[in-house]
Amino acid sequence: MPLTPTETLVMIFAIALGTAATRFAPFLLFPEKKTPAEAVTYLGKCLPPAMLGLLTVYCLREAPLSAWPHGLPQITALAVIVILHRWKNNVLLSIGGGTLVYMLLVQTVFK
Protein backbone atom coordinates (compact mmCIF):
# COMPACT_ATOMS: atom_id res chain seq x y z
CA MET A 1 0.00 0.00 0.00
CA PRO A 2 1.64 3.26 -1.07
CA LEU A 3 2.10 6.14 1.33
CA THR A 4 0.09 9.31 1.00
CA PRO A 5 2.01 12.54 0.41
CA THR A 6 1.33 13.59 4.01
CA GLU A 7 2.67 10.31 5.38
CA THR A 8 5.74 10.66 3.18
CA LEU A 9 6.43 14.18 4.45
CA VAL A 10 5.93 13.13 8.07
CA MET A 11 8.34 10.21 7.58
CA ILE A 12 10.98 12.45 5.94
CA PHE A 13 10.61 15.00 8.74
CA ALA A 14 10.93 12.32 11.44
CA ILE A 15 14.05 10.85 9.82
CA ALA A 16 15.62 14.31 9.40
CA LEU A 17 14.83 15.19 13.02
CA GLY A 18 16.29 11.92 14.29
CA THR A 19 19.44 12.38 12.20
CA ALA A 20 19.90 15.98 13.35
CA ALA A 21 19.34 15.00 16.99
CA THR A 22 22.01 12.30 16.87
CA ARG A 23 24.45 14.68 15.16
CA PHE A 24 23.95 17.61 17.57
CA ALA A 25 23.45 15.71 20.86
CA PRO A 26 27.17 15.16 21.58
CA PHE A 27 27.88 18.88 21.20
CA LEU A 28 25.03 19.75 23.54
CA LEU A 29 25.84 17.06 26.12
CA PHE A 30 29.63 17.54 26.06
CA PRO A 31 30.58 21.18 25.38
CA GLU A 32 34.25 21.88 24.58
CA LYS A 33 34.97 23.89 27.73
CA LYS A 34 33.53 21.27 30.08
CA THR A 35 35.51 18.17 31.06
CA PRO A 36 33.53 14.99 30.29
CA ALA A 37 32.61 12.60 33.07
CA GLU A 38 35.15 9.95 34.02
CA ALA A 39 32.84 7.19 32.75
CA VAL A 40 32.61 8.84 29.33
CA THR A 41 36.39 9.17 29.11
CA TYR A 42 36.80 5.52 30.13
CA LEU A 43 34.30 4.36 27.50
CA GLY A 44 36.04 6.48 24.87
CA LYS A 45 39.28 4.63 25.62
CA CYS A 46 38.03 1.06 25.98
CA LEU A 47 35.18 0.80 23.46
CA PRO A 48 37.13 1.18 20.17
CA PRO A 49 39.42 -1.82 20.84
CA ALA A 50 36.46 -3.80 22.18
CA MET A 51 34.47 -3.07 19.02
CA LEU A 52 37.38 -4.09 16.81
CA GLY A 53 37.64 -7.37 18.70
CA LEU A 54 33.91 -7.94 18.38
CA LEU A 55 33.98 -7.22 14.64
CA THR A 56 36.95 -9.57 14.18
CA VAL A 57 35.13 -12.42 15.92
CA TYR A 58 31.95 -11.64 13.98
CA CYS A 59 33.77 -11.68 10.63
CA LEU A 60 35.68 -14.90 11.35
CA ARG A 61 32.86 -16.81 13.06
CA GLU A 62 31.82 -18.71 9.93
CA ALA A 63 35.23 -19.20 8.34
CA PRO A 64 35.23 -22.78 7.00
CA LEU A 65 38.11 -24.41 8.87
CA SER A 66 37.29 -28.05 8.05
CA ALA A 67 36.78 -27.69 4.27
CA TRP A 68 38.72 -26.05 1.45
CA PRO A 69 39.91 -23.23 1.49
CA HIS A 70 40.12 -23.66 5.30
CA GLY A 71 39.57 -19.96 5.99
CA LEU A 72 42.63 -18.91 3.97
CA PRO A 73 40.97 -15.80 2.45
CA GLN A 74 39.87 -14.58 5.89
CA ILE A 75 43.19 -15.33 7.56
CA THR A 76 45.14 -13.73 4.70
CA ALA A 77 42.99 -10.59 4.81
CA LEU A 78 43.38 -10.42 8.58
CA ALA A 79 47.16 -10.70 8.22
CA VAL A 80 47.15 -7.91 5.62
CA ILE A 81 45.12 -5.71 7.97
CA VAL A 82 47.54 -6.28 10.84
CA ILE A 83 50.62 -5.71 8.66
CA LEU A 84 49.23 -2.54 7.08
CA HIS A 85 48.16 -1.17 10.43
CA ARG A 86 51.53 -1.87 12.05
CA TRP A 87 53.30 -0.33 9.06
CA LYS A 88 51.24 2.83 8.44
CA ASN A 89 49.06 3.07 11.60
CA ASN A 90 46.12 4.15 9.43
CA VAL A 91 42.78 2.51 10.18
CA LEU A 92 41.21 3.46 6.85
CA LEU A 93 44.15 2.05 4.89
CA SER A 94 44.19 -1.12 6.99
CA ILE A 95 40.48 -1.86 6.63
CA GLY A 96 40.40 -0.86 2.96
CA GLY A 97 43.48 -2.92 2.13
CA GLY A 98 42.21 -5.98 3.98
CA THR A 99 38.81 -5.71 2.32
CA LEU A 100 40.42 -5.36 -1.11
CA VAL A 101 42.66 -8.41 -0.55
CA TYR A 102 39.74 -10.49 0.75
CA MET A 103 37.48 -9.57 -2.19
CA LEU A 104 40.24 -10.30 -4.71
CA LEU A 105 40.93 -13.68 -3.10
CA VAL A 106 37.30 -14.86 -2.91
CA GLN A 107 36.45 -13.64 -6.41
CA THR A 108 39.57 -14.81 -8.26
CA VAL A 109 41.74 -17.28 -6.35
CA PHE A 110 39.27 -19.21 -4.17
CA LYS A 111 36.19 -19.33 -6.44
C-alpha positions in Angstrom: 0.0 0.0 0.0 1.6 3.3 -1.1 2.1 6.1 1.3 0.1 9.3 1.0 2.0 12.5 0.4 1.3 13.6 4.0 2.7 10.3 5.4 5.7 10.7 3.2 6.4 14.2 4.5 5.9 13.1 8.1 8.3 10.2 7.6 11.0 12.5 5.9 10.6 15.0 8.7 10.9 12.3 11.4 14.1 10.8 9.8 15.6 14.3 9.4 14.8 15.2 13.0 16.3 11.9 14.3 19.4 12.4 12.2 19.9 16.0 13.4 19.3 15.0 17.0 22.0 12.3 16.9 24.5 14.7 15.2 24.0 17.6 17.6 23.5 15.7 20.9 27.2 15.2 21.6 27.9 18.9 21.2 25.0 19.8 23.5 25.8 17.1 26.1 29.6 17.5 26.1 30.6 21.2 25.4 34.3 21.9 24.6 35.0 23.9 27.7 33.5 21.3 30.1 35.5 18.2 31.1 33.5 15.0 30.3 32.6 12.6 33.1 35.2 10.0 34.0 32.8 7.2 32.8 32.6 8.8 29.3 36.4 9.2 29.1 36.8 5.5 30.1 34.3 4.4 27.5 36.0 6.5 24.9 39.3 4.6 25.6 38.0 1.1 26.0 35.2 0.8 23.5 37.1 1.2 20.2 39.4 -1.8 20.8 36.5 -3.8 22.2 34.5 -3.1 19.0 37.4 -4.1 16.8 37.6 -7.4 18.7 33.9 -7.9 18.4 34.0 -7.2 14.6 36.9 -9.6 14.2 35.1 -12.4 15.9 32.0 -11.6 14.0 33.8 -11.7 10.6 35.7 -14.9 11.4 32.9 -16.8 13.1 31.8 -18.7 9.9 35.2 -19.2 8.3 35.2 -22.8 7.0 38.1 -24.4 8.9 37.3 -28.1 8.1 36.8 -27.7 4.3 38.7 -26.1 1.5 39.9 -23.2 1.5 40.1 -23.7 5.3 39.6 -20.0 6.0 42.6 -18.9 4.0 41.0 -15.8 2.5 39.9 -14.6 5.9 43.2 -15.3 7.6 45.1 -13.7 4.7 43.0 -10.6 4.8 43.4 -10.4 8.6 47.2 -10.7 8.2 47.1 -7.9 5.6 45.1 -5.7 8.0 47.5 -6.3 10.8 50.6 -5.7 8.7 49.2 -2.5 7.1 48.2 -1.2 10.4 51.5 -1.9 12.1 53.3 -0.3 9.1 51.2 2.8 8.4 49.1 3.1 11.6 46.1 4.2 9.4 42.8 2.5 10.2 41.2 3.5 6.8 44.1 2.1 4.9 44.2 -1.1 7.0 40.5 -1.9 6.6 40.4 -0.9 3.0 43.5 -2.9 2.1 42.2 -6.0 4.0 38.8 -5.7 2.3 40.4 -5.4 -1.1 42.7 -8.4 -0.5 39.7 -10.5 0.8 37.5 -9.6 -2.2 40.2 -10.3 -4.7 40.9 -13.7 -3.1 37.3 -14.9 -2.9 36.5 -13.6 -6.4 39.6 -14.8 -8.3 41.7 -17.3 -6.3 39.3 -19.2 -4.2 36.2 -19.3 -6.4 
